[in-house]
Amino acid sequence: MDNIQQLLKDVSKISKKYESSARITGENFNIFSIMQMETNEVYTHSAFIAELLNPKGSHGQGSIFLKLFFEEIKNIKTYEDFDFENAKILVEEHIGFINEDYTKGGFIDIVIKDNKNQIVIENKIYASDQTNQLVRYKNHYENCTLLYLTLDGKEPSADSKGDLNLNECFHCISYSEVILRWLSNCITKTFEQPILREAIKQYEYLIKKLTNQTPNKQMEKEITEILKSDIKSSFLISQNLQALKTNLYYQFIELIKKYCQENNFDFNVEDGDKEYGIYLKPKEWNAKNYKICLIFETGDYNGFYYGLWYEKNISENNKIN
C-alpha cells in the first residue's frame, strides 16, 4: 500500500504541475477547439494556411510568410525566380467535373502560383483518399510541385496516386514537422503584431494537439516513467480503476436522487449493455415528450452525453470524452 500511495502522490504532483502551467499560459483556451473546428480541412486548415501564404492576405505582412514556407520546401525544389509579391493563393480550386475514368476534375485544396510555377497541396487531416486524386491534380498542372500534406507525412494510397512515383511526381510533407516549423518561424516575425502573433500561436497549438506534441503528451510520458518504476503497483491500480468508476457512478446517482426528491423531479435510471442512462423530468413536464438525460457509455467507449431526450434522439455535439 505504501508503494501505491507514493505512486499516486508522484502522479498527482506531475498533474498539478501541468495544470498550473496550463492556467499560466492559457493553453487550454483554443478558439478552434471551442468552435469544434479542429479537424475541418477546408474551413480551418486550408483556409488558415492559405491566408498566411497569401502575400495580399489580411495579415498585412506581404510575402514574408510565403517566403518562409518556400524555405521549408527548398529541399524538394528551389524557386529562384518565383514572383512572391504577385503570387496567387487559391483554396478549393475547381478544376472541372470529375470524368468517368477519374483522370480529370475535382477540387484542389491549395494552389500557390505565379506566371510560371505552381505548387499544389493536397491537404489531409483525417479524410480518406479519393480515386486518382493526385493523378487528376497532376494532369491539370502537369509541371507543378505536388505536395501531399498529412499529420505525420504518410504516403497516399495506391488508389489516389495511381502510377505517380513518390519524390518524383509528388512529395510527402507533414504537419508534425514542416508546418510546425513554418508556423514557429512565422511567429518570430510577428513580435510587433500581437493579435496576429497570438492567432498563429492558437493554430500552432492546435497542430501540436493533432500531432500529439502538446504539454499533455509530455505529462503522459512523465507519468508513464513513474509507473514503470513500480510496475506491480501500477497494475494493481489499473485493475481497480473500473471498481472506482462504478463507485463514483453510484455516488453520483445518489446525489441526483437527492436533488430530484428536493426539487419535485421524476427520476429513473436505465442500465444497458453499453451505457447507463439517468433521466430527470420536472413534474410540470409530464405532458411533454422530452426529459433531461445524462448518459454514461461503458467499456471501450467511456463517453458522456447530456441534453434533452426526445424519441431516443440526442445530439452528437453534446458528447464529452
Disulfide bonds with the S-S distance in Angstrom:
none
